[in-house]
Amino acid sequence: MMNFVWMVIVGLIVGALARFFYPGAVPMGWIGTAVLGVVGSLVGGFIGSLFSRGKAGIQPAGIALSVIGAIVTLFVYLNFVK
């Protein structure tokens, strides 16, 4: 259960950073921001796995790739889905 709570907390932080760095206003609540962060972490993890096999746990490069993945996810969502 605590893994789920940490996933939501980290997703909220990553999603908030992605919304901060994305140009323009992003109309999204805190639940959408958390979902964006979790999906962005999955996308960032996939991008990272294409280049190398990383260590388990929280790494600074993993956080950066999570934010990049969330920005990519936000771009796709705002321009192609919505």
N, C-alpha and C positions, 0 to 999 in steps of 0.2 A: 504494500500500500504506500509506503514511503517513497518508493521509486516513482510512482505515479505523481505524487506531490512534488518531488524534485523536478520531474519532467515538465510539469506545468509551470513551476517557478522559473526554471531556466528558459522555457519557451516564452514566457512573458517578457523576460529580460531581453532575449534575442529578438523577439518580435518588436519590442519597443525601440531597440537600437536600429532595426531595419526600417521602421517607420520614420525614425529621426533622420537617417541618411538618405531616404528616398525623397527625391525632389517633389514638391507639391503636397497638397493636403491629401490625407488618406482617411476617408470616413470609415472608421472601424472602432468597435468597442474593445474592452479589455479581454473578453473571451475570444474574439476574432484575432486579437493581437497574440494571445497565447497559442492559438491554433496555428497562426502564421509562423510563430517561432518554432513550434514542434515540427511542422512540415519543412520549414527552412533548415532545421537541423538534420532532418533526414536527407534533404537534397544536398546540403553541404557535406554530409558524411559520404554520400554516394560520389560526389565530385572528388573528395579526398581519397576515397578508395581506388579511384582510377589512377592516381599518381603513386601512392605508396600505402603500405600497411602501417598504421599508426599504433600507438600504445593505447591501452584501455584507460578510461578515466577522463577527467577534465583537463584538457590541454589548451594553452592560449591559441594555438593554430586551429584547434577544433572550434573554439568560440568564434574566431574570425571567419572560418568557413561556414559556420552556422549562420552568421549574419549575412554573408554573401549569398548563401542559399536562400535565406528568407527574402533578400532583396530581389533575387531572380524570381522567386515564387510570387512575390508581390507584383512585379512587373508583368508576369504572365497573367495573373489574376485580373489586374486592372485593365490590361490592353486586349486580352483575348477571350476571357471568360465573362466578364461583367458587361 
